[in-house]
Amino acid sequence: MAEVINMPRLSDTMEEGTLAKWFKKVGDDVKEGEILAEIETDKATMEFESFHDGVLLHIGIDEGSTAPVDSIIAVIGSKGEDISSLIKGDSIPEVKEEPKVEVKEEPKVEVKEEPKVEVKEEPKVEVKEEPKVEVKEEPKSTTQVQPKSESNERILISPLAKKLASEKGIDTSLIKGTGDNGRIIKRDIDSYKPSNYGHFTQPKPHVKESSYEIPNNTMRKAIAKRLSDSKFSAPHYYLNIEMEMDNMISFRQQFINTQNIKISFNDIIAKAVALSLAKHPKVNSRWYDDKILFNEHIHLGVAVAVEDGLVVPVVKFANSKDLPEINLEIKDFAERAKNKKLNPSEIEGSTFTISNLGMFGIESFTSIINQPNSAILSIGAIIQKPIVKNSEIVVGNTMKLTLACDHRTVDGATGSLFLKTLKDYIENPVSILI
């Protein structure tokens, strides 16, 4: 019996999906577990597996087209099976009728004949004759009058000076002669120096305005909508803090040397954030119109930049995982996000989000809260700069963090206490292991 394949709901916020690519065509055999298509959602582009064996009998949406969740995208069944009742208005007979109408239309031949004869004959004769006589004569006579100055007076110049000016390409109308009656003589040509801001005769390359368009994909439209909703519905405020990173740098290198695991600064910060959230559950919260939900579990969203936008995979129960586990999970998420291999469950359910642009040299920035989270942490680059230690100015390593908070759930004092705890962990990273 034939099975109808509907547009799946691949995320809790997904309302429609774009069929990015079909890996099968009508008539192909399909086995359970085979990749059927690539679907672009509001959060990522994901591969869609077939849950049935059979033959692909019908494709209900073309590549690049968008369809709402639960609409028919394909039918899988037995070869030769009648599926017209399943696909209803999107039946195969209807699809075949359109080419028949297009092929049988003969008016297309009649409409195209006469215009070609009438439009192209006469204009070619009339337009090309007269311009040759009228346009090209008068400029010659005008050009011959030009060797006079702007005031229509004859330029007084000696034959030798005229010859030298011609050889050097000097416009004599720009020279004030020092001879009798303002006559231009040889020394005027020899001493002439063009102004730095004078006329430039050298042609410049032709430059014109240009631009190009790229249609907004499902992910980009969803990002725009969700961030706009977040920015304009949640009253954002920002807390900034600068941290010393010398101890963190030493800790990371010792950990790599002893454990032979190349953890990143982002891994250490992620662990420190998770531990800090456990001590400040008000930051790990969610706003509802009639209540505030305080999450006891800590699911840490880690923003990953991909070609189409931004994906936020989630490290579940991050506070209970050690540094090697967090390192492997974030690395795996980042790799699969760029290859569009993330599962829907891996990008849902975050309670707090971190975003790191430090690897691009950005010292500090502010992020828009990834709702339904109440806060997001922006991580800047590690910068060497003069700092004061033990009443002395020394060169140290620092990093700036910015916490964006929803004021409906996180008050200023609450956010500040969270950052103080986070600062203690980062500046004393050994405490993360205790």
Secondary structure per residue as TSV (DSSP state, phi and psi in degrees):
chain	resnum	aa	ss	phi	psi
A	1	M	-	360.0	136.7
A	2	A	-	-66.9	146.4
A	3	E	E	-116.8	130.6
A	4	V	E	-86.0	130.0
A	5	I	E	-102.8	118.2
A	6	N	E	-100.1	159.5
A	7	M	-	-61.1	115.9
A	8	P	-	-76.0	153.9
A	9	R	-	-90.6	100.1
A	10	L	-	-92.9	-3.1
A	11	S	S	-152.0	160.3
A	12	D	T	-69.4	-18.7
A	13	T	T	-102.9	-0.3
A	14	M	-	-71.6	127.5
A	15	E	-	-112.5	-26.5
A	16	E	E	-150.4	162.4
A	17	G	E	-136.8	153.2
A	18	T	E	-108.3	127.8
A	19	L	E	-77.6	96.2
A	20	A	E	-70.6	-40.3
A	21	K	E	-160.1	136.8
A	22	W	E	-96.4	133.2
A	23	F	S	-98.4	-8.2
A	24	K	S	-128.5	156.1
A	25	K	-	-122.7	163.8
A	26	V	T	-56.1	129.9
A	27	G	T	101.3	-14.2
A	28	D	-	-77.1	145.9
A	29	D	E	-73.5	140.2
A	30	V	E	-127.5	131.4
A	31	K	-	-110.9	149.7
A	32	E	T	-57.2	130.4
A	33	G	T	96.5	-14.8
A	34	E	S	-72.9	147.4
A	35	I	E	-73.1	118.8
A	36	L	E	-90.7	-42.8
A	37	A	E	-158.1	171.3
A	38	E	E	-117.4	119.8
A	39	I	E	-114.5	130.6
A	40	E	E	-95.3	118.6
A	41	T	-	-104.0	-172.5
A	42	D	S	-73.8	-9.9
A	43	K	S	-122.5	-25.0
A	44	A	-	-166.5	168.4
A	45	T	E	-103.0	121.6
A	46	M	E	-126.2	150.6
A	47	E	E	-79.9	138.3
A	48	F	E	-113.2	119.1
A	49	E	E	-89.1	151.6
A	50	S	-	-82.7	138.5
A	51	F	-	-103.7	10.6
A	52	H	S	-138.1	153.0
A	53	D	-	-95.8	148.8
A	54	G	E	150.9	-155.7
A	55	V	E	-116.2	137.0
A	56	L	E	-73.0	105.6
A	57	L	E	-91.8	-23.6
A	58	H	E	-155.6	137.6
A	59	I	E	-115.2	120.6
A	60	G	-	-96.0	-6.5
A	61	I	S	-146.1	132.2
A	62	D	-	-78.9	161.4
A	63	E	T	-60.0	135.6
A	64	G	T	88.6	-8.8
A	65	S	-	-91.8	155.9
A	66	T	E	-114.0	141.6
A	67	A	E	-141.2	148.3
A	68	P	E	-68.8	159.1
A	69	V	T	-57.7	139.8
A	70	D	T	78.6	-1.0
A	71	S	S	-77.2	154.6
A	72	I	E	-70.8	125.6
A	73	I	E	-112.8	-21.2
A	74	A	E	-165.9	163.7
A	75	V	E	-133.5	130.8
A	76	I	E	-117.7	131.6
A	77	G	E	-162.3	-154.9
A	78	S	-	-89.8	151.3
A	79	K	T	-59.7	129.2
A	80	G	T	83.1	0.9
A	81	E	-	-69.2	139.1
A	82	D	-	-79.0	117.9
A	83	I	-	-118.9	11.2
A	84	S	H	-59.3	-34.8
A	85	S	H	-71.7	-25.0
A	86	L	H	-78.0	-42.2
A	87	I	H	-90.5	-6.3
A	88	K	G	50.5	-118.6
A	89	G	G	-64.6	-16.7
A	90	D	G	-99.5	38.5
A	91	S	-	-74.3	161.1
A	92	I	H	-64.9	-42.3
A	93	P	H	-54.8	-37.4
A	94	E	H	-66.4	-37.1
A	95	V	H	-65.5	-34.5
A	96	K	H	-79.2	-19.0
A	97	E	H	-72.0	-34.3
A	98	E	H	-59.3	-46.5
A	99	P	H	-61.5	-33.3
A	100	K	H	-63.8	-41.3
A	101	V	H	-65.9	-42.3
A	102	E	H	-66.3	-39.0
A	103	V	H	-70.0	-38.0
A	104	K	H	-79.9	-11.2
A	105	E	-	-69.4	111.8
A	106	E	-	-90.2	-20.8
A	107	P	H	-54.2	-21.5
A	108	K	H	-62.3	-31.6
A	109	V	H	-74.3	-41.6
A	110	E	H	-67.6	-40.8
A	111	V	H	-67.8	-31.0
A	112	K	H	-86.8	-13.2
A	113	E	H	-73.4	-62.0
A	114	E	H	-64.8	-44.9
A	115	P	H	-54.3	-33.0
A	116	K	H	-66.3	-34.3
A	117	V	H	-78.6	-44.8
A	118	E	H	-71.9	-44.3
A	119	V	H	-74.3	-32.9
A	120	K	H	-92.8	-15.2
A	121	E	H	-78.8	-68.5
A	122	E	H	-66.9	-43.6
A	123	P	H	-54.0	-32.6
A	124	K	H	-66.5	-33.3
A	125	V	H	-77.9	-45.7
A	126	E	H	-71.8	-43.4
A	127	V	H	-71.1	-31.8
A	128	K	H	-88.3	-17.5
A	129	E	H	-78.3	-61.2
A	130	E	H	-62.1	-42.7
A	131	P	H	-55.9	-28.9
A	132	K	H	-67.1	-32.3
A	133	V	H	-84.3	-49.6
A	134	E	H	-79.3	-44.2
A	135	V	H	-74.8	-35.4
A	136	K	H	-92.2	-8.7
A	137	E	H	-81.3	-53.4
A	138	E	H	-63.9	-38.3
A	139	P	H	-55.5	-29.0
A	140	K	H	-67.0	-42.3
A	141	S	H	-69.8	-35.0
A	142	T	H	-67.3	-39.4
A	143	T	H	-65.3	-33.1
A	144	Q	H	-73.4	-17.5
A	145	V	H	-87.0	-15.6
A	146	Q	T	-64.9	-31.8
A	147	P	T	-57.2	0.5
A	148	K	S	-89.1	160.9
A	149	S	-	-70.6	172.9
A	150	E	T	-62.6	-26.2
A	151	S	T	-87.7	12.5
A	152	N	S	64.0	19.6
A	153	E	-	-97.4	150.7
A	154	R	-	-71.3	133.0
A	155	I	-	-77.2	123.0
A	156	L	-	-85.6	117.7
A	157	I	B	-151.7	139.5
A	158	S	-	-71.9	153.3
A	159	P	H	-56.4	-40.7
A	160	L	H	-66.4	-43.4
A	161	A	H	-63.6	-38.7
A	162	K	H	-62.6	-41.2
A	163	K	H	-65.3	-44.6
A	164	L	H	-64.0	-41.0
A	165	A	H	-62.7	-39.2
A	166	S	H	-65.4	-42.1
A	167	E	H	-65.4	-36.6
A	168	K	H	-89.9	-5.8
A	169	G	T	70.0	33.9
A	170	I	-	-93.9	133.1
A	171	D	-	-79.5	109.5
A	172	T	G	-66.9	-19.5
A	173	S	G	-68.5	-15.8
A	174	L	G	-90.3	-3.1
A	175	I	-	-105.3	134.6
A	176	K	-	-96.1	115.4
A	177	G	-	-70.6	148.7
A	178	T	-	-110.1	2.8
A	179	G	S	-82.1	-171.6
A	180	D	G	-60.2	132.8
A	181	N	G	58.5	29.9
A	182	G	G	76.5	20.1
A	183	R	-	-68.8	134.6
A	184	I	B	-81.3	124.4
A	185	I	-	-121.5	-179.1
A	186	K	H	-56.6	-44.0
A	187	R	H	-64.8	-26.3
A	188	D	H	-68.5	-37.0
A	189	I	H	-70.3	-43.1
A	190	D	H	-65.4	-34.8
A	191	S	H	-92.2	-2.8
A	192	Y	-	-71.1	128.5
A	193	K	-	-127.3	118.3
A	194	P	-	-64.0	142.4
A	195	S	-	-67.6	146.9
A	196	N	T	-62.2	-22.1
A	197	Y	T	-113.1	22.4
A	198	G	S	-79.6	-161.4
A	199	H	-	-80.3	130.9
A	200	F	-	-103.9	121.1
A	201	T	-	-93.1	-13.9
A	202	Q	S	-70.1	125.4
A	203	P	-	-66.8	142.5
A	204	K	-	-100.3	148.8
A	205	P	-	-62.5	144.9
A	206	H	-	-73.9	123.1
A	207	V	-	-120.3	132.7
A	208	K	-	-132.3	155.7
A	209	E	-	-67.8	143.5
A	210	S	-	-148.8	154.8
A	211	S	-	-161.1	168.1
A	212	Y	-	-147.3	159.9
A	213	E	-	-117.4	145.6
A	214	I	-	-128.6	120.6
A	215	P	-	-59.7	141.4
A	216	N	-	-69.5	124.8
A	217	N	-	-82.7	176.0
A	218	T	H	-60.0	-42.2
A	219	M	H	-63.2	-47.0
A	220	R	H	-63.1	-40.0
A	221	K	H	-65.7	-39.1
A	222	A	H	-67.9	-41.8
A	223	I	H	-59.3	-46.1
A	224	A	H	-60.0	-44.0
A	225	K	H	-67.3	-47.8
A	226	R	H	-66.5	-41.0
A	227	L	H	-70.1	-36.7
A	228	S	H	-63.9	-45.6
A	229	D	H	-59.5	-41.7
A	230	S	H	-66.5	-47.9
A	231	K	H	-63.8	-38.7
A	232	F	H	-95.1	-10.2
A	233	S	H	-103.1	-34.1
A	234	A	S	-98.3	125.0
A	235	P	-	-73.0	98.3
A	236	H	E	-75.4	143.7
A	237	Y	E	-142.2	163.0
A	238	Y	E	-129.5	139.3
A	239	L	E	-120.0	129.9
A	240	N	E	-113.5	143.2
A	241	I	E	-149.5	146.2
A	242	E	E	-115.8	135.4
A	243	M	E	-124.1	145.7
A	244	E	E	-79.9	136.1
A	245	M	-	-115.9	4.9
A	246	D	H	-59.5	-45.3
A	247	N	H	-65.6	-38.2
A	248	M	H	-62.6	-42.5
A	249	I	H	-62.4	-44.2
A	250	S	H	-66.0	-42.0
A	251	F	H	-61.2	-45.9
A	252	R	H	-61.0	-45.4
A	253	Q	H	-64.8	-40.2
A	254	Q	H	-65.4	-38.4
A	255	F	H	-64.7	-43.5
A	256	I	H	-62.0	-43.1
A	257	N	H	-67.4	-39.3
A	258	T	H	-85.8	-36.4
A	259	Q	H	-98.4	-12.0
A	260	N	-	57.9	35.3
A	261	I	-	-126.2	121.5
A	262	K	-	-83.8	78.1
A	263	I	-	-74.5	155.8
A	264	S	-	-104.8	166.5
A	265	F	H	-61.4	-35.4
A	266	N	H	-63.4	-36.4
A	267	D	H	-62.7	-44.9
A	268	I	H	-65.1	-43.2
A	269	I	H	-64.2	-40.3
A	270	A	H	-58.9	-44.3
A	271	K	H	-64.7	-42.6
A	272	A	H	-63.1	-39.6
A	273	V	H	-62.8	-45.1
A	274	A	H	-60.7	-43.2
A	275	L	H	-66.3	-36.3
A	276	S	H	-68.9	-38.1
A	277	L	H	-63.4	-35.2
A	278	A	H	-62.0	-30.3
A	279	K	H	-88.1	-15.3
A	280	H	-	-132.9	71.3
A	281	P	T	-62.1	-21.1
A	282	K	T	-63.7	-26.5
A	283	V	T	-77.9	-24.7
A	284	N	S	-95.4	57.2
A	285	S	E	-129.9	178.2
A	286	R	E	-144.5	137.2
A	287	W	E	-91.0	132.4
A	288	Y	-	-122.8	158.4
A	289	D	S	-60.9	-31.5
A	290	D	S	-111.6	1.7
A	291	K	-	-166.1	167.8
A	292	I	E	-118.8	127.9
A	293	L	E	-96.6	121.5
A	294	F	E	-101.8	115.7
A	295	N	-	-81.6	126.2
A	296	E	S	-83.9	-27.2
A	297	H	S	-84.2	153.8
A	298	I	-	-121.0	105.9
A	299	H	-	-109.4	108.3
A	300	L	E	-92.5	114.5
A	301	G	E	-80.3	132.9
A	302	V	E	-120.3	109.4
A	303	A	-	-66.0	130.7
A	304	V	E	-126.7	124.4
A	305	A	E	-79.2	129.2
A	306	V	E	-125.2	173.0
A	307	E	T	-58.1	-40.0
A	308	D	T	-87.8	-8.0
A	309	G	E	158.6	-123.0
A	310	L	E	-138.5	130.1
A	311	V	E	-117.6	141.4
A	312	V	-	-122.7	83.1
A	313	P	-	-68.0	157.2
A	314	V	E	-119.3	125.1
A	315	V	E	-86.4	104.9
A	316	K	T	-75.2	138.5
A	317	F	T	51.7	49.9
A	318	A	G	-61.3	-32.2
A	319	N	G	-66.8	-23.9
A	320	S	G	-92.3	-2.6
A	321	K	S	-101.4	144.9
A	322	D	-	-85.0	176.2
A	323	L	H	-60.9	-44.7
A	324	P	H	-60.8	-38.0
A	325	E	H	-64.9	-46.1
A	326	I	H	-62.7	-41.2
A	327	N	H	-59.4	-49.1
A	328	L	H	-65.2	-40.2
A	329	E	H	-68.4	-46.8
A	330	I	H	-64.5	-41.6
A	331	K	H	-62.1	-43.2
A	332	D	H	-64.9	-44.4
A	333	F	H	-59.5	-46.7
A	334	A	H	-61.8	-42.0
A	335	E	H	-66.4	-46.7
A	336	R	H	-72.7	-28.7
A	337	A	H	-64.2	-41.2
A	338	K	H	-70.7	-26.4
A	339	N	T	-97.5	7.7
A	340	K	T	59.5	44.5
A	341	K	-	-114.8	8.6
A	342	L	-	-74.2	145.0
A	343	N	-	-86.7	152.0
A	344	P	G	-54.9	-37.9
A	345	S	G	-66.8	-19.8
A	346	E	G	-84.2	-7.3
A	347	I	G	-120.2	17.0
A	348	E	S	-118.9	152.0
A	349	G	-	90.9	13.4
A	350	S	-	-65.6	147.6
A	351	T	S	-111.9	-13.9
A	352	F	E	-159.1	150.1
A	353	T	E	-130.2	143.1
A	354	I	E	-119.1	145.1
A	355	S	E	-134.5	124.7
A	356	N	E	-118.5	117.5
A	357	L	-	-115.2	12.9
A	358	G	G	-61.6	-33.4
A	359	M	G	-65.8	-15.6
A	360	F	G	-95.8	5.8
A	361	G	T	84.7	9.3
A	362	I	-	-78.5	121.4
A	363	E	-	-75.2	-40.1
A	364	S	-	-158.3	151.8
A	365	F	-	-161.9	168.0
A	366	T	-	-118.1	141.5
A	367	S	-	-112.4	158.7
A	368	I	-	-90.8	134.6
A	369	I	-	-59.8	133.5
A	370	N	-	-85.7	85.9
A	371	Q	T	-63.5	146.1
A	372	P	T	-86.7	16.0
A	373	N	-	-61.6	158.8
A	374	S	S	-98.7	-10.3
A	375	A	E	-158.0	160.9
A	376	I	E	-145.4	140.9
A	377	L	E	-106.7	126.2
A	378	S	E	-101.3	125.5
A	379	I	E	-110.2	123.7
A	380	G	E	-95.5	-173.8
A	381	A	E	-80.5	155.8
A	382	I	E	-81.5	121.8
A	383	I	E	-120.5	134.8
A	384	Q	E	-83.4	131.6
A	385	K	E	-160.6	161.0
A	386	P	E	-67.1	130.4
A	387	I	E	-133.0	164.9
A	388	V	E	-100.1	120.5
A	389	K	E	-130.3	125.1
A	390	N	T	53.4	43.0
A	391	S	T	67.1	15.9
A	392	E	E	-124.0	146.4
A	393	I	E	-87.9	119.2
A	394	V	E	-132.9	166.1
A	395	V	E	-85.9	123.0
A	396	G	E	-133.0	171.5
A	397	N	E	-105.4	129.2
A	398	T	E	-129.6	162.0
A	399	M	E	-145.1	138.4
A	400	K	E	-103.0	135.1
A	401	L	E	-119.7	143.5
A	402	T	E	-127.5	124.4
A	403	L	E	-104.3	117.2
A	404	A	E	-93.6	127.7
A	405	C	E	-123.2	147.3
A	406	D	E	-86.0	114.2
A	407	H	T	-67.7	-13.7
A	408	R	T	-70.5	-27.2
A	409	T	T	-117.4	-30.2
A	410	V	-	-120.1	110.0
A	411	D	-	-77.2	165.2
A	412	G	H	-58.5	-42.3
A	413	A	H	-65.4	-39.1
A	414	T	H	-62.6	-46.6
A	415	G	H	-63.9	-37.3
A	416	S	H	-67.3	-41.5
A	417	L	H	-65.5	-37.2
A	418	F	H	-60.9	-46.2
A	419	L	H	-65.3	-35.2
A	420	K	H	-62.8	-43.8
A	421	T	H	-63.3	-43.0
A	422	L	H	-62.5	-40.4
A	423	K	H	-60.9	-41.2
A	424	D	H	-61.8	-42.0
A	425	Y	H	-66.2	-44.5
A	426	I	H	-70.6	-40.2
A	427	E	H	-80.2	-13.7
A	428	N	S	-131.8	68.5
A	429	P	G	-64.2	-19.0
A	430	V	G	-60.7	-29.6
A	431	S	G	-64.9	-19.0
A	432	I	G	-65.6	-31.3
A	433	L	T	-84.2	-14.6
A	434	I	-	-77.9	360.0
